[in-house]
Amino acid sequence: MSSETSDPTGTAAPHGPLRVGLIGYGLAGSVFHAPLIAATDGLRLDTVSTSDPERQAQARAEHPQVRTVDTPQAVLDRAADLDLIVLASPNKTHVPLATAALEAGLPVVVDKPLAATAAEAEKLAALADDRGLLLSVFQNRRWDNDFRTVRKLIEEGTLGDIQRFESRFERWRPQPKGGWRESGDPAEIGGLLYDLGSHLVDQALTLFGPVVSVYAESDIRRPGAEADDDTFLALTHASGVRSHLWVSATTAMLGPRFRVLGSRAGYVKHGLDPQEAALREGLRPGTEGVEWGVEPESCRGRLGAGSSPQTGGGEPVPTLPGDYPAYYAAIARALREGGRPPVTASEAAAALRVLEAAKLSATEGRTVRIEARA
């Protein structure tokens, strides 16, 4: 029997806020999706599904207008009263729940990765197209402050022709936490390659386009760990750019978040975008007195040629503010006005082709070619 709170706001008018059902209230649901949905003009968090009574209480405390239910099916049963489904549930549930939501006639946002394989992602994309429904993937790291800055420098030609792009999500977590994200069961789609690696590959594809070959090294280094916790990818793009990507939980000394080398100059940036930390601390976009996504000047990356930023070389570059709220603002706009969502299922499928090739490369110890798509 589901525990359901009353809905004091009633049914949305045809031109009122779009009502959102959120499935999952763990890290992704409570820290990222729910706060960003609640902060977006034109969206209203209507229903949250979680089987954990403590998380239900947390959801109601953090979003007093929300109703809570025990199961994803209880959200889908409200399809007639909802305008969007957001999946922040474990990876293995993404495909079946997205399929069920689309078949119920609801647009869907899915946390990354969309699926375990590109074929599954393409099947979902085809179903969404057949139903005329939005299907988007939450690749929030496109709106990181440092990535936005890198993209601006590249688009303006400040670095010249890009030759090599280095990008890292490195952490020092010598003890596994356990749970499905670190499970060795292939059905769980755990491990860093499909977790943080999904972000790094998406960013590389966004900047430099299709990949033609992939080489990867993937290890399980921590005692008791079951899934990859230290992985490196070398991508060759059709454009000629080479992307070197690292994801690791075992890095005792962290490298730069970005090092981008071009024919005119290079750019090096350390540290992480501040938005996740702010969300974890309970800060919200639009809060009075909060400069959202803004980092201290001391964290700025450096731009130069022939010198090292570690010895003061190069010039500091102002970092653009991070802007996670832009994702859901674009979703609301796409639902109201039509048009392309901020991240498409086809883009997610392209990233999954790279991740699949990386997994094969690491397993077989060889470079894997990716055939061009028509």
C-alpha positions as CSV (number, residue, x, y, z in Angstrom):
1,M,0.0,0.0,0.0
2,S,1.5,3.3,-1.0
3,S,1.9,6.2,1.4
4,E,0.6,9.2,-0.4
5,T,0.3,12.8,0.8
6,S,-2.4,15.1,-0.2
7,D,-1.7,17.5,-3.1
8,P,-2.6,21.0,-1.9
9,T,-2.0,22.6,-5.2
10,G,-4.6,20.6,-7.1
11,T,-4.5,19.9,-10.8
12,A,-2.5,22.2,-13.0
13,A,-4.3,24.4,-15.5
14,P,-3.6,23.8,-19.2
15,H,-1.2,26.7,-19.1
16,G,0.0,26.2,-15.6
17,P,3.2,24.5,-14.5
18,L,4.2,21.2,-16.1
19,R,3.7,18.5,-13.5
20,V,6.8,16.2,-12.9
21,G,6.9,12.7,-11.6
22,L,10.3,11.8,-10.2
23,I,11.3,8.1,-9.8
24,G,14.1,7.7,-7.4
25,Y,15.2,9.8,-4.4
26,G,18.7,8.7,-3.8
27,L,21.7,10.9,-4.6
28,A,20.7,11.7,-8.1
29,G,17.0,12.4,-7.3
30,S,17.4,14.3,-4.0
31,V,20.6,16.3,-4.8
32,F,20.3,17.0,-8.5
33,H,16.9,16.5,-10.1
34,A,14.4,17.5,-7.4
35,P,16.1,20.8,-6.5
36,L,16.7,21.8,-10.1
37,I,13.1,20.9,-11.1
38,A,11.8,22.9,-8.2
39,A,13.9,25.9,-9.2
40,T,12.7,25.9,-12.8
41,D,10.0,28.3,-13.8
42,G,7.2,26.3,-15.5
43,L,7.9,23.0,-13.8
44,R,6.3,21.6,-10.6
45,L,7.6,18.6,-8.7
46,D,4.3,16.7,-8.3
47,T,5.1,13.1,-7.3
48,V,8.2,11.3,-5.9
49,S,8.6,7.6,-5.9
50,T,10.9,5.8,-3.4
51,S,10.4,2.7,-1.3
52,D,12.5,4.0,1.6
53,P,10.2,5.6,4.3
54,E,13.1,7.9,5.4
55,R,13.6,9.2,1.9
56,Q,9.8,9.7,1.5
57,A,9.9,11.9,4.7
58,Q,13.0,13.7,3.3
59,A,11.2,14.4,0.0
60,R,8.2,15.9,1.8
61,A,10.3,17.9,4.1
62,E,12.3,19.4,1.3
63,H,9.4,19.8,-1.1
64,P,6.2,20.2,1.1
65,Q,3.8,20.2,-1.9
66,V,5.0,16.9,-3.2
67,R,3.1,13.6,-2.9
68,T,5.2,10.4,-2.3
69,V,4.5,6.9,-3.4
70,D,6.3,3.6,-2.9
71,T,6.7,2.3,-6.4
72,P,7.5,3.5,-9.9
73,Q,4.2,2.0,-11.1
74,A,2.4,4.2,-8.7
75,V,3.9,7.2,-10.6
76,L,3.1,5.7,-14.0
77,D,-0.5,5.1,-12.8
78,R,-0.8,8.9,-12.5
79,A,0.1,9.4,-16.2
80,A,-3.0,11.4,-16.9
81,D,-2.1,13.9,-14.2
82,L,1.6,14.3,-15.1
83,D,3.4,16.1,-18.0
84,L,6.9,14.6,-17.5
85,I,8.6,11.6,-16.0
86,V,12.2,11.9,-14.6
87,L,14.2,8.7,-13.9
88,A,16.7,9.0,-11.2
89,S,16.5,5.3,-10.4
90,P,19.3,2.7,-10.6
91,N,20.9,2.2,-14.0
92,K,19.4,-1.2,-14.7
93,T,15.9,0.2,-14.4
94,H,16.3,3.0,-17.0
95,V,15.3,1.1,-20.1
96,P,12.2,-0.7,-18.7
97,L,10.9,2.4,-16.9
98,A,11.6,4.7,-19.8
99,T,9.8,2.3,-22.1
100,A,6.8,2.1,-19.8
101,A,6.6,5.9,-19.4
102,L,6.8,6.5,-23.2
103,E,4.1,3.8,-23.8
104,A,2.0,5.6,-21.2
105,G,2.3,8.7,-23.3
106,L,4.7,10.7,-21.1
107,P,7.9,12.6,-22.1
108,V,10.9,11.3,-20.2
109,V,14.2,12.6,-18.8
110,V,16.6,9.8,-17.9
111,D,19.7,10.2,-15.7
112,K,22.9,9.0,-17.5
113,P,23.6,6.4,-18.7
114,L,20.4,6.0,-20.8
115,A,21.0,2.3,-21.2
116,A,23.7,-0.4,-21.2
117,T,24.1,-0.4,-24.9
118,A,23.7,1.9,-27.9
119,A,21.2,-0.6,-29.4
120,E,18.9,-0.2,-26.4
121,A,19.3,3.6,-26.5
122,E,18.4,3.7,-30.2
123,K,15.4,1.5,-29.6
124,L,14.2,4.0,-26.9
125,A,14.8,6.9,-29.3
126,A,12.8,5.2,-32.0
127,L,9.9,4.6,-29.6
128,A,9.9,8.2,-28.5
129,D,10.0,9.4,-32.1
130,D,7.1,7.1,-33.0
131,R,5.0,8.5,-30.1
132,G,6.1,12.1,-30.8
133,L,7.5,12.4,-27.2
134,L,10.5,14.1,-25.8
135,L,13.3,11.7,-24.5
136,S,16.3,13.4,-23.1
137,V,19.3,12.4,-21.0
138,F,20.5,14.4,-18.0
139,Q,24.1,15.2,-19.0
140,N,24.4,18.0,-16.5
141,R,28.2,18.3,-16.9
142,R,27.7,20.1,-20.1
143,W,26.8,23.0,-17.9
144,D,29.9,22.8,-15.6
145,N,31.7,26.1,-15.2
146,D,35.0,24.8,-16.5
147,F,33.5,22.9,-19.4
148,R,31.6,26.0,-20.5
149,T,34.8,28.0,-20.3
150,V,36.7,25.4,-22.4
151,R,33.9,25.4,-25.0
152,K,34.0,29.2,-25.2
153,L,37.8,29.3,-25.7
154,I,37.6,26.6,-28.4
155,E,34.7,28.3,-30.2
156,E,36.4,31.7,-30.2
157,G,39.6,30.2,-31.6
158,T,41.7,31.4,-28.7
159,L,43.6,28.0,-28.6
160,G,43.9,27.6,-32.3
161,D,43.4,24.1,-33.8
162,I,42.9,21.7,-31.0
163,Q,45.4,18.8,-31.0
164,R,44.8,17.1,-27.7
165,F,42.1,17.3,-25.1
166,E,42.7,15.9,-21.6
167,S,39.8,15.6,-19.1
168,R,39.7,13.9,-15.7
169,F,37.3,13.0,-13.0
170,E,39.7,11.7,-10.4
171,R,39.0,11.0,-6.7
172,W,40.8,9.5,-3.7
173,R,38.4,6.9,-2.3
174,P,40.6,4.0,-1.2
175,Q,37.7,2.1,0.4
176,P,34.7,1.0,-1.7
177,K,31.3,2.2,-0.5
178,G,29.4,-0.8,-1.9
179,G,26.0,-0.6,-3.4
180,W,24.8,-1.0,-7.0
181,R,27.1,1.7,-8.4
182,E,30.2,-0.5,-7.5
183,S,28.6,-3.9,-8.2
184,G,30.3,-6.3,-10.4
185,D,27.0,-7.7,-11.7
186,P,26.8,-6.6,-15.4
187,A,23.1,-6.2,-15.0
188,E,23.6,-3.3,-12.6
189,I,25.7,-1.3,-15.2
190,G,28.0,-0.2,-12.4
191,G,31.6,1.0,-12.4
192,L,33.2,4.3,-13.3
193,L,33.3,3.8,-17.0
194,Y,29.5,4.1,-17.3
195,D,29.2,6.5,-14.4
196,L,31.7,9.4,-14.6
197,G,32.9,8.1,-18.0
198,S,29.5,8.9,-19.4
199,H,30.1,12.5,-18.7
200,L,33.6,12.7,-20.0
201,V,32.7,11.0,-23.3
202,D,29.7,13.2,-23.7
203,Q,31.8,16.3,-23.2
204,A,34.4,15.1,-25.7
205,L,31.8,14.3,-28.4
206,T,30.1,17.6,-27.8
207,L,33.3,19.5,-28.4
208,F,34.9,17.4,-31.2
209,G,32.3,15.2,-32.8
210,P,32.3,11.6,-33.8
211,V,34.9,9.1,-32.6
212,V,36.6,6.7,-35.0
213,S,38.8,4.6,-32.7
214,V,39.0,3.9,-29.0
215,Y,41.7,2.4,-26.8
216,A,41.1,1.9,-23.1
217,E,42.7,0.5,-20.0
218,S,40.4,-0.5,-17.1
219,D,41.3,-1.9,-13.7
220,I,39.8,-2.9,-10.4
221,R,42.4,-1.7,-7.9
222,R,40.8,-1.5,-4.5
223,P,40.6,-4.5,-2.2
224,G,37.0,-5.8,-2.2
225,A,36.0,-3.7,-5.2
226,E,33.9,-5.5,-7.9
227,A,33.7,-2.9,-10.7
228,D,36.2,-0.7,-12.6
229,D,37.5,2.0,-10.4
230,D,40.5,3.2,-12.5
231,T,40.0,3.6,-16.2
232,F,41.7,5.5,-19.0
233,L,40.3,6.2,-22.5
234,A,42.1,7.4,-25.6
235,L,39.7,8.6,-28.3
236,T,40.5,9.6,-31.9
237,H,37.9,11.8,-33.4
238,A,37.1,12.0,-37.0
239,S,38.2,15.6,-36.8
240,G,41.7,14.5,-35.9
241,V,41.5,15.6,-32.3
242,R,42.7,13.1,-29.7
243,S,40.9,13.0,-26.4
244,H,42.5,11.4,-23.3
245,L,40.1,10.8,-20.5
246,W,40.6,9.5,-17.0
247,V,38.1,8.3,-14.4
248,S,39.4,7.0,-11.1
249,A,38.6,6.5,-7.4
250,T,42.2,5.6,-6.6
251,T,44.2,8.8,-7.5
252,A,46.3,9.8,-4.5
253,M,47.4,13.0,-6.3
254,L,44.8,14.6,-8.5
255,G,45.6,15.9,-12.0
256,P,44.1,18.9,-13.7
257,R,40.4,18.7,-14.5
258,F,41.2,19.9,-18.0
259,R,44.3,20.4,-20.1
260,V,43.5,21.5,-23.7
261,L,46.4,21.9,-26.1
262,G,46.0,23.8,-29.4
263,S,48.2,25.2,-32.1
264,R,48.2,28.7,-30.5
265,A,47.9,28.1,-26.8
266,G,46.9,25.7,-24.1
267,Y,44.5,26.0,-21.2
268,V,44.9,24.2,-17.8
269,K,42.2,24.1,-15.2
270,H,42.2,22.4,-11.7
271,G,39.4,21.8,-9.3
272,L,35.8,20.9,-9.7
273,D,32.7,22.9,-10.7
274,P,31.1,24.1,-7.4
275,Q,27.4,23.3,-8.2
276,E,27.3,19.7,-6.9
277,A,28.9,20.8,-3.6
278,A,26.4,23.6,-3.3
279,L,23.5,21.3,-4.0
280,R,24.8,18.8,-1.4
281,E,25.0,21.6,1.1
282,G,21.3,22.5,0.6
283,L,21.9,25.6,-1.5
284,R,19.5,26.2,-4.4
285,P,19.6,28.2,-7.6
286,G,17.9,31.5,-7.3
287,T,18.5,31.7,-3.5
288,E,18.9,35.4,-2.5
289,G,22.5,36.2,-2.0
290,V,23.9,33.1,-3.7
291,E,25.9,33.6,-6.9
292,W,25.1,30.3,-8.4
293,G,27.9,28.3,-10.1
294,V,30.5,31.0,-9.4
295,E,34.0,30.0,-8.1
296,P,36.7,32.1,-6.4
297,E,39.2,33.9,-8.6
298,S,41.9,31.7,-7.1
299,C,40.4,28.7,-8.9
300,R,40.7,30.2,-12.4
301,G,42.4,28.2,-15.1
302,R,45.4,29.5,-16.9
303,L,46.0,30.2,-20.6
304,G,49.4,30.4,-22.2
305,A,52.1,28.8,-24.4
306,G,55.5,27.5,-23.6
307,S,55.2,27.7,-19.8
308,S,53.8,25.8,-16.8
309,P,50.8,27.1,-14.8
310,Q,52.5,25.4,-11.8
311,T,55.2,28.0,-11.8
312,G,53.0,30.9,-12.6
313,G,53.1,30.7,-16.4
314,G,50.2,31.8,-18.5
315,E,47.4,34.2,-17.7
316,P,44.3,33.5,-15.5
317,V,41.1,33.2,-17.4
318,P,37.8,34.1,-15.8
319,T,35.6,31.0,-15.4
320,L,32.1,31.2,-16.7
321,P,29.4,30.5,-14.1
322,G,28.2,26.9,-13.9
323,D,24.6,26.6,-15.0
324,Y,22.8,23.3,-14.2
325,P,19.5,25.1,-14.1
326,A,19.8,25.7,-17.9
327,Y,19.1,22.0,-18.5
328,Y,15.6,21.9,-17.0
329,A,14.8,25.3,-18.3
330,A,15.5,23.9,-21.8
331,I,13.4,20.9,-21.1
332,A,10.4,23.1,-20.0
333,R,10.9,25.2,-23.2
334,A,11.0,22.1,-25.4
335,L,7.8,20.7,-23.9
336,R,6.0,24.0,-24.2
337,E,7.2,25.1,-27.6
338,G,8.5,21.9,-29.2
339,G,11.9,21.5,-30.8
340,R,15.0,19.7,-29.8
341,P,15.7,18.9,-26.1
342,P,19.0,20.0,-24.6
343,V,20.5,16.4,-24.8
344,T,19.0,13.9,-27.2
345,A,18.7,10.1,-27.0
346,S,20.7,9.9,-30.2
347,E,23.6,11.8,-28.6
348,A,23.4,9.4,-25.7
349,A,23.5,6.4,-28.1
350,A,26.7,7.9,-29.7
351,A,28.3,8.1,-26.3
352,L,27.3,4.5,-25.5
353,R,29.0,3.3,-28.7
354,V,32.2,4.8,-27.4
355,L,31.7,3.3,-23.9
356,E,31.0,-0.1,-25.4
357,A,34.1,0.1,-27.5
358,A,36.1,1.1,-24.5
359,K,34.9,-1.9,-22.5
360,L,35.8,-4.2,-25.4
361,S,39.2,-2.5,-25.8
362,A,40.1,-2.9,-22.2
363,T,38.9,-6.5,-22.2
364,E,40.8,-7.5,-25.3
365,G,43.8,-5.2,-25.0
366,R,43.4,-3.6,-28.5
367,T,42.2,-0.5,-30.3
368,V,38.6,-0.8,-31.4
369,R,37.3,1.0,-34.5
370,I,33.9,2.6,-34.6
371,E,32.3,2.6,-38.0
372,A,30.8,5.9,-39.2
373,R,27.0,6.1,-39.0
374,A,24.9,7.2,-42.0
